[in-house]
Amino acid sequence: MNKLLLFYTRCRYVFLSAVRIYVFGVALFLITAIQAMSQNRAVSGTVKDSGGEGIPGASVLIKGTTTGTTTDSNGKFTLSAPDNAVLVVAFVGYEKVEVPVNNQSEINVTLQSSTTELAQVVVVGYGTQRKVDVTGATASVKGEELAKQPVLTATQAIQGKAAGVQIISSGQPGSSPVIRVRGTGTALAGTAALFVVDGVLTDDISNINTADIVSMDVLKDASATAIYGSRGANGVVIITTKKGSAGGIKVNYTTNIGMRSATNLVQMANAQEYANYVSAASGTSVTPGSVSTDWYDQILRNGWYQNHNLSLSGGSDKSTYFLSMGYFTDEGIVIDNKYKRFNIRSNTDFTLSDKVKVGVVSSYTNANTRDVNLGSAYNNAYRAAPTIAAMENGKYGNTSVYQNVGNPILDIKNNNQRDIDNRLQGSAYLEFKPVRSLTFRSSIGGDLLSKNERVYNYQFNNDTSTFINPGGNQRNPNSNLNIISTRSFRWVWDNTLTFSQSFDKHNLTVLVGTTAEQYTMDWLSAFRKDVPADPSLWYINTGNANTSTNDGGGDKWARNSYLGRVNYNYNDRYLLTATVRADGSSRFPSSNRWALFPSVGAGWVISGENFMQTQQIFETLKLRASWGRVGNDRIPSDAFTVTVTPNLAYPYGGGIATPGSAITQIKDPNLKWEVTEEFDLGLDFALLKGRLTGEIGYYNKKSKDLLINVKVPSVTGDADGVVLTNAASIQNVGLEVALNWRGNITEEITYRVGGNLTLNNNKVIGLNGGQPILDGGIGGNQIYTTRTDNDQPVGSFYLLNVVGVFQNQGEIDNYKNSKGTIIQSSASPGDFKYQDTNDDGKIDDNDRVFAGSYQPKAYFGINGSLSYKGFDLSADIYGNVGNKVYNGKKAFRLGVFDNVEADMAYSRWTPANGSQTEPAANGGNLPASTYFLESGSFIRLNNVTLGYNLPATLTQKVKVASVRVFITAQNLYTYKKFSGFTPELPGDPTKAGIELNAYPTTRTIAGGLSVNF
Amino acid sequence: MKHTLIVISISLILFGIFTSCSKEFLDVPVQGQGTTKTDPALAQNLVTGVYNSLLAGEAFGGDGGDTHGISFIAATNIMSDDADKGSTPSDQSALNDIDNFTISPTNTFVAALWNGYYTGISKANQALVALSTASLTDVTKNKLIGEVRFIRGYYYFNLVRLFGKVPKVLRVPKDAQDANTDPEFQTRASVDTIYNVIIQDLQFAANNLPLRSNASVGHVDKGAAQTLLAKVYMYRKEWQKVFDLTQEVISSGQYDLVADYSTIWRQIGDNSIESVFEIQTGQFNNSDYGIQGYSVWQGPRVGGKGGWTDLGFGFGTPSANLVNAYEANDVRKASTIIVIDNSGQHKGTVLFDGFRIPSADSVQNLYYNYKAYHSENSSIETFNGNRDRKQKNVHLLRYAEVLLMNAEAANELGQSNTATTLLNRIRKRAGLQDTNASSQTDVRDAIWKERRFELAMEHDRFFDLVRQGRAAQVMQAAGKNFVAGKNELLPVPSLQIALSGGQLDQNNGY
């Protein structure tokens, strides 16, 4: 024991743990023997950091030689050097310094913390590491970067900020964007990355106030994510919220207020254009009349948005605290829509003794959404005839009697939907360090969500009390009220033991742990008709009891895991990380319940080698490689159990029906884990004194036994026609490059330019013996539009190929296959000429061809900033290229009286213009073809922010530490080829990239203020 | 060192706790959903679930498909010369395609029928599995099996008449792999094979079901099984069997004609003495519970000047061809067709419940199907406000057809006199004189004609024309674009062909 204690006293510990993370990464540096090298002058001194603390283990070399030493536990060194020598003093995480000896015998050096990314501490699963020690691929985005953007969730704010991370965000308010890390490697709704908020695992972070976030760390490759095993296949995003620090009370108030407006709207035909087109299409003359309604204009507006945050932080050496309060309101761009969020957070830490620490992070969020029927309102706004008046004297234009399309304004006004979410999320930990090298940590996290949805549908009839003229099918003879109450609770219990020790130049950290997690949910729904229209009576008891119905259900699942990780670092040059996680999930049958997810990663800090000390170019250079396996279990809890659907009743002999039941779903009793195996190679570097930093990465991801909802023939009797099973294998191979340059033009003008680019190639490499997967049906006779098949990207569009437009009857008669059969004998001039791919003399599904997919070939982000004195200006650009999107809303056109896009009204084929690309005026209902397929490439100016920090001399007069004002613009400009609203179309990968409900995207202009006291 | 040991032991204990209890921890039963093991009355409940499939009417790709909703109405009435698509000209162009024989294999209504019948068949197969192991008396078990096999046989009968060759599916697929690979699910069996399945199912039902008087109201009984089996044999032209079976139904003494034809399709006519097999409706979950969409799709629709709250979407309207074909004084015409007042005198049309439909300038179409009309006046017929599932029983087999089948079989067997006696019984109720047909050919024609009016808008006409081998002749005469050798059958849905990897073959001409 004494020996051990002695050993410890010779050691000096450097804690690199950042704020409240599960495991403290410990770096330990040992004294090495001092080598007296020559007969020259003996030089001694201390290497210190900017805080005056000695830095142990720093290298002190004589420039141009391999001669040198390292500092001792107090940062002291002694060596012998020629009088004219130059000493190169370096330590990882600090700027390298060169000092001429100049006959001095004592040289004290102060190293400045390096600002390069490699030196930063990054959060990894169940711990932190210096970026330089990480063997996996990770990306980190700072909280400040996120907070300045006027967005609801932080996910949206990291778009374009990290290589290999694709954010697909629809324009729908309150919706969470989809994150794809390194291509689409999984096909279900569970494609979203896993979020870990202060250790609590979650799929939804819309409750997290962006202003409370310190950093978001994206774990990209298997070496980094394998510690999350089954949850890691789609990448892991670790969110760390703010903590207090010792010192006086710090108060911060931040606000931004702005205006949202619709952008990239599709121009629809006006009344005259519509009348011309529909007259030509239907053969009956339509006259435009006096009104010309722009339906999008009728349902859209400019909406205000505001965000206020107040935080308080501080502490002593025994305890720290961070308290915050946020209030966010967003009107959105659609009439009646509104979102309000109020949240409070309290993060505290207590040091009970030098061995015991405890802490709690917690947040409460109340979100209130006034929802509108966006789907039907947008869809109907696209289809409704412009010749019908929107409203006159408080009465609605009757579009449904004219063309069977609901009046879009009434779609919104005929109901009142309100959702209230109350969410309590937090975790508490206990950390115990019996001896310095050993840390035991236990943490329990919980996430309680209570959701209350209230939908009231007003009573109205299709008569002249509601409409300008009566009739049609937009009516609701009885008012009704539906209240749905959902409660869910999830807990996670993590226990980890970390051993960290250094022996000579060997640095070793070993982590072992267990985690257990359980989720329970139940919901209850009540419904009654004839509830009065007064909002104060919108409670179930006021309705007609004879119409009461109710429903309910629940869910429960559990996971249990064992994990281990070894980090080994030899002399800060050679790095090895090995992890293993055994995961058990209740969502798989007991025979396939457990799976093992190992990974191994190696790194070589080339810049740490002696031979690199003589060069001036690279400050850091690191090569890393890793291999690992991760999984995905995000499938419904009932996926492998054959269940019986109740309440399929039959009223024998009339009267009250007898309840019956049926087995309507085929289940796969042998469901197993979806496993992704990934190989990763990367090079991280910092050049020119850290001015240029960057990384280059290559990855090869193979996802096997993908869990997919496979369409099965109707003869199997599966009611929804899809069965969840392990159906395919997908490969993603890609290259990522990220470069950042910072420099200054003059002393006062500094700037940063960064960019990242990801090239990805996605393809299906196996179908597990099954059929290709058909998906992307949009109704009408476009029953499917995509086919997931071998050697094609997942969800590839599979369509008839339009080769032209028939100009005259002669062309139709002459369009024959090799046997002389007229291929489209029933066509008329102005109809599309489709490719008879199989040369069988007719056009049918067998003539479809692969026509590209939604998977982009590349995506990129560019960001830059410039600062001059108190001013700073920054801009982000994001884009992707090489993918396709399907104009589903145009393809869905089923009725001859549906409106058309203005462009179609003008470019339609006529015998005179002889168009080869646009058909003659038609009533829609066309087959799925390449006509509806368009380029998905786009580039967008995502955010521009101009800020100004008031001079301290000014602020101190009013006893304010700092004041910053800024203006910001989100989604300022998009360049796209797609004629629809947006090419960013989240969706299940087997049917992604289809624009059906056409949400206009939102532009935001906002101004803000941040004050620190 | 002591501390180290403590921590290690704590950790080991924690590991131990989890290792020992994780088996149970991860054994989470599915919440809120029963399994085949949790329901002691599973078999009986599954049988009711099979009956439930009779009410399916999801025409646009929804779960469960369509057995008797608008897709069924389209493929039987609208496709025939008795009815037109109706509604507005542009509404539901895929129904125009069915009306005009321009149907493509991507037609959503055709796909819904395929899906609906096979979903029903699958429910039947599931119920049969559960019944085979259920602890019930043999009599009860065989009765339940008989009911299920009747419905399965009926669905195959519709499938074979709509599509010709179809896959023969008599078992439950084990999983998706099985469903996607076994040729049984991927290829079509011959028409003869399918008819054999139907005959075996119906024969079992006929042998094991009780007579109507011993059966619960609304359940399939022996008479229903015998009648449907007779009808199947009629399509196979096995006239002796048709005759014997219908004779047995007649002599069972369980059935008779109701006096007033107009009551058959009203709620007062539900499960009448004439009813042999009808789809039941009632209430469930505090709402109406009938065939999805059956009434509302066929309800009179506002048009022109408007000014009234209409009753439905106006599809499946009786054709002028049918309206003009009735003999004068045939009481069945006014009970079958709602005729909109087009006289210019604005009298409107008053229905049996007193509801007044305005005259033609406010209504979309000139004729509507009276047999699909269900009153919204809850003092006349039961109505709880759910238009989509009105309590409209659909009469699939009734005694009048038993008599007509018996007559047709008798005539084919050379007993034309017996045939005309039966025929005149039908004509008498319709307020018509006795037939003057006497030769076998004339009597056959007379019976065929009588079937058209007696069973008008009752989903029989198109199948009947194909059975009689004169579909092309009659349809072309009615001005329809019917191609002989093609349009007798619907196309196999293209998605199903694609899902079979191309193993399902397409019908001729599509």
Interface residues (C-beta under 8 A of the other chain):
Chain A: M1 L4 S282 V401 Q403 N404 F432 P434 V435 L438 F440 N461 N462 D463 N469 P470 G471 G472 N473 R475 P477 N478 N495 L497 V512 T514 A516 Q518 D522 K529 N546 T547 S548 T549 G552 G553 G554 D555 K556 W557 A558 R559 N560 Y562 G584 S585 S586 S590 R593 S637 D638 T641 V642 T643 V644 T645 P646 N647 L648 A649 Y650 P651 Y652 G653 G654 G655 I656 A657 T658 P659 G660 S661 A662 I663 T664 I666 K667 D668 P669 N670 V710 K711 V712 P713 S714 V715 T716 G717 D718 A719 D720 G721 V723 T725 A727 G769 G770 Q771 L774 G777 G779 G780 N781 Q782 I783 Y784 D844 D845 N846 L894 G895 V896 F897 G923 N925 P927
Chain B: M1 K2 H3 T4 I6 V7 I8 I10 S11 L14 F15 F18 S22 F25 L26 D27 V28 P29 V30 Q31 G32 Q33 G34 T35 T36 T38 D39 L42 N45 L46 V47 T48 G49 V50 Y51 N52 S53 L54 L55 F60 G61 D63 G64 G65 T88 S90 D91 S93 A94 S104 P105 T106 N107 T108 A111 W114 N115 Y118 T119 I121 S122 K123 N125 Q126 P167 V169 V172 P173 D175 A176 Q177 A179 N180 T181 F185 Q186 S216 V217 G218 H219 D270 N271 Q280 T281 G282 Q283 F284 N285 N286 S287 Y289 V302 G303 G306 G307 W308 T309 D310 F313 N384 G385 Q391 N393 P493 S494 L495 Q496 I497 A498 L499 S500 G501 G502 L504
